[in-house]
């Protein structure tokens, strides 16, 4: 059954490849955008904020409109929005127009991603769902590992707009595949904003997604400023190798973290080590970057690995807390992740605007990651206390 639907799922993976490329390549071309428009690093970084913020809220905001619609129609509309927005981004005459089209592109991406994952799982038997979802997530991580460096190489030869044209072409290929060969099925729509917010009434859930928010604020927020950070720390202009290192670490971790969770069966404890390594890797960037690429690459590999692997343990923990509301609680965690990235970009831009050197941003990010670790340890301590009290009362 899985092999029969392989060709149909592959087009979803192509769409996710385009999303992964679009979401992460902008950080690498921010300096070029600034040269084109004569704008500052802080202003340019908000193109990432616009995309990420709309990515986070698109699915829950439009959940009522998506209800009962065919998957093929939803995916097609999402990819049309995404592709047209990237065309508009490539043709934008000024930064304000670019910000508008980045927000529209994020909306299209936010509509496509959760429905594509649900559709892939619906096409296969229950025992094949893991492989189907791996193809979807693998498409996005491959878009980061392979697509981002390719986009930066293209940008260096033909201008930053060429990267967005590449995203458009890949998105159109995915669109053609969905329209021509995807079955006309329906799946459950992403939970609404109200359904997600209801989950925050549970203190454990609220604390857990708060850790997710802080983790993304540190990791995704700093990613936006890779170019100015490396320029100030070690006078590096060619950031592509560093993005390779970050992406490779992320891809390895995203494919292996599930196996580690299954092996140790304690996702909350695993997250302690993930957050600890993340904090240390972020704090070490200004130091390791001064001792050559070999040391710097190690920091970036560990940063990418911990960033990409941090969501899975959180999802497992949340599903244990709220098994009857699995879709809503996982969706809330996803929204917290992207909102954290958006806020992290805003914070980084504000710090630069107020005179903080970009070389100091890794210290800010590392401190936030350490705060996430302390918060998570506090959650674990409260759980143990509650468990002891229940045991004593019984």
N, C-alpha and C positions, 0 to 999 in steps of 0.2 A: 504493500500500500504506500509506504514512504517513497519508494523509488518512483511510483507512478505520479506522485505529486512533486517530485524533485524540481522539475522544470518550472512549475508554478511558483514554488517557494523561492526559487533562485531570483525571480524578478523582484520579489519583496526584498531580498538581500541586496540587490542592485540599488533599490531605492534607499535602503538603510546605509549603503556605502556612500551614496550622495549626501545623505544627512550627516554622516560622520565627518566627511570631508568638509562640508559647509560649516559645521559647528566648530571645528577646531583649526581650520586653515587661516581664518581671519586674523588670529593672533600673530601669525607669522608675516602677514602683509600689512600690518598696521603702520609701520614706518613708511612704506610706499604710499599708502593712502594719505598720510600726513603730508608727504611731499607734493602730492597731486592737489590737495585742497588747501595747503598752507595752514593746517590745524595742528593742535598739540596732541601729545600722546594720550592725555587724559580724555580729551574730546573724542579721539578716534576709538578709544577702548569702549565707548558706549555703544558702538555698533555691535559688540559682543553682548552687551547688556540687553539691547533691544531684541536680538535673536533669542537669547536664552530665556528672557522673561516671558516672551510670547510662546516659546516652546513649552514652558512650564504650565501655562494657564489655558492654552488652546483647547486641549481635549476636554477638561472639565467644564469650561465655559460653553462649549458647543455640544455637550453631551445630549441635551434634549433634542437638538436638531439631528443628531446622528442616530437616534433611537429608531430601530426598525428598518433602516436603510440597508441596501445591499453593500457588502464589503467592497465589491468591485467599484461601485459608484463612489463610496467614501474615499477609497485609496486613489482613484482617478482624480477626483476633485482636489484632494490634498496635494498630489504631485503636480497638477496644473498650477495651483496657487504657488507652490514651492518653486517651480521652474520659471514661471512668469516673474516672480519676485527676484529671482537671481538675474534674469535678463535686465530688469529694472535696476538692480544693484550695479551691474556692469556698466550701465549707461548713465548712471547718476551724475549730474553736473556739479553737485555740491554735497557736503556732508549731511545736511538736513534731509535731502532726498534719499541719500544712502541709508540713513537711520530708518526712514519710513519703510523702505523696501526690505531692510534686514528684519524689521518687525514682522512684515508680511511673510517673509521666508520662514521665520520661526513659527508662525501660525500654521503654515502648511506642514512643517516638520512635526509640530506637536499633534496635529491631526493624524498624520500618517503612522507615526511610530507605534502607539499602543494598539491601533487597529491591525497593523501588520503582524504584530506579535500574536494577537488573539486569533487572527486568520490562519497563521501558520500552525498554531496548536490545534485549531479546529479541523484542519485538513488531514490529520494523521491520527492513527490509533493512540490510545493513552500511553502505551509503552514507548511510542516514538516521539512524544511531545518534546522531550529533552533535546533530541537531535534537531528537531525542527526549530526550536527556539534558539539553539546554538547557532544555526545558520543565520538567523535574523540578527542576533547580537554580534556574531562573527562578521557580518557585513558591515556593521557600524565600526567595529574595532579595526577591521581591515581598511576602511575608509580613512581612519586616523593614521595607521601605521604606514600604509602604502600611498594613499591618496594625498595626505598632507605634504609629505616631502615632494611628491610629484608636482603638486600644485605650486609649491614654492619655487621649484626649478623652472616651471613654466612661467611663473611670475617674473623671475629674474631675467628671462629672455624676451618676454612679450608684454610685460606690464601686469600689474595686479589684477586688472579686469579679466585677463585671459583665464585666471584661476576660476572665476565665477562663471565664465563661459563653459569651462570643463565641467563644473558642477551641473550646469543647465543641461548639457549633452547627456550626462549620466542619468540625470533625473528623467529626461525625455525617453531614454532607452527603457528605464523602469516603467514609465507610464505606458509605453507601447505594449510592453509585455503584459501588464495588468489588464489593459483594455482588450487585447487580442486573445489572451489565454487563461485568464483567471476565472474560476467558477463563480456563479452568481449565488453566493451564500450570505447568510446573516450571522453575526456574532454579537455577544453582549457588548454594549457600548461602555466606554470608560466612565467610571463613577463621576458624578457631578461635584462641583465645589462644595455644595452643602453636605454631601455624603462624606467628603474628605474631612471637612471641618468638624463634623460630628465625632470623628475618631479622636479629636483633640480633647474631648471631654474626659478621656481616660488618661490619668496622669502618667502612667508608664509609657503609653503610646506617645504622648506629647513630649516626654523627656527623650525618648528614643529618636523621634524624628528631629528633635532639636540637635542631637548629636550629628545626625545626617546633614542638617543645615550648616553647622559649624565646619564639618569636614569638607563640604563642597565650597564653602566660603574660602577656606584656606587653599584647597587644591585647585579648583577650577578658577577661582579668582586670580591666583598668581599666574596660572597658565596664560592668561590674556597678555601678561606683561613680560613674557619670556624674552622678547627682542630687546627692550630697553634694559632689562636686568643684566643680560649677558654683555650688552654693550658697555655698561658702566662698570661691571665687575671685572671683566677681563678683555675689554675692547674687541669683542667677537661680533662680527657682522653676519657671518654665515651660520645661521641658527639651525639649518636643516639637519645636520648630524645630531644635534641635541634633541630635536623633535623625533628623530628616528629612535633614539635611546628611550625617550619617554614613551613613545608608542609601542615599542617592542616590549618594554616592561609591562605596559598595560595589557597588551594582547596575551602575553604568557599568563599573567595573573587572572584575567577574566575567564580564560579557558580552564584554569586549574583550581580556582578558589572553590568551586562546587565540590570537587573531589576531596579537597582538604576539609571542608565542612562535614562531608559524609564520613570522613575518617575520624575526625576528632569529636564530632557530634556536640561541640560546644561553641556555637558561632559567636556568642557574646565574649568568651575568653579569647577567641581568635581575633576579634576586633580590637582587643587591648593591644596585641602585638602589631596589628596593622596601623593603628593610630600612633603608637610609639615610634615605629619605623618611619611613618610619614613625617612626624614632627622633626625627627632627627635629620631626615633627608632634606627637608625644606630649609632648616636652619644651617645645614652644611653647604648649601649652594654657593654663597659668597666666598667660602673658604676653599672648597675643592676646585672651584673654577679658576683659582689663581695658580693651581699646580698642574695645569694642562688638561686636555680633553679626557684622558683616561680616568682621572679621579672625578671630574665633573660628570662624565657619563654615568658613573655609578650612582651618583645622587639622583640623576634624572631617571634612570632605570627604576630605582627604588620608589621614587615619587610616583612615576606612572603606574607601577605595580600596585602600590597601596591605594592610589586614587581610584583605579578601576575595580579593585577587589573589595572596596569598603561597603558597597551597597548590598552585596549578597548576604553577608552575616546579619545585617539589619533587617532585610526582608524575612529571613528565617525566624529571627526573634519576634518580629511583629506578627507573623503568621501564627506563631505559638500563642501569642497574647490574644489575638482576635481571629481565631480560625473560621468563625461564622461570617466575618466581614473581610475575607482575604483580599478581594479585588480592591475595596476602598482603602484599606490600610496600606497595601503595596503602592497604590496610586498616590496616596498622601506622601509616602516616603520618596517617591520619584519627584513629585512636585517640590518637596523640600530640598532635594538635591539641586534641581535647576534654579530654584529661587536663591539658594545659597551661592551658586555660581554667579548669578546676576548681581546679588548684593556685594559679593567679593570684588567684582569688576568695578562697581560704583565706588566702593571703599578705596580700592587701589587708585582709581582716577582722582578721588578727592585728596588722597595723601600726596600724590604728585602735584596736584594743583596748589596745595599749601606748602610746597617747597621741599617735601620729603624726596630724597634721591631714590630712584628705582632700585638701586643696589641694596636698599634697606627693606624692600618689600618681602624678600624671603624670610626675614626675621619676623615681620608682622604675620606672615602666613604660618610660619612655624609656631608662633605663640598661639594663634587661633587653633591650630591642630592640637597643641598641648592642652588647650582649654577643652577641646572636644574629648580628649583622653581623660582628663580629670572629671568631666561631666559623666562620661561613661562609667568610670570607676565608681562614682557616686551612685549611679543607677544600680550597679552590681551590689554595692554595699547595702543599699536599701532593700534589695530583693532578699539578700541573705538575712537581714534583720527581720523582715516580714515572715520569711520561712521559719526562722527560729521561734518567733512569737506564735505562729500557727501550730508548730509542733508542741510548744509548751502548753498552749490552751487545750490541745487535744489529749 
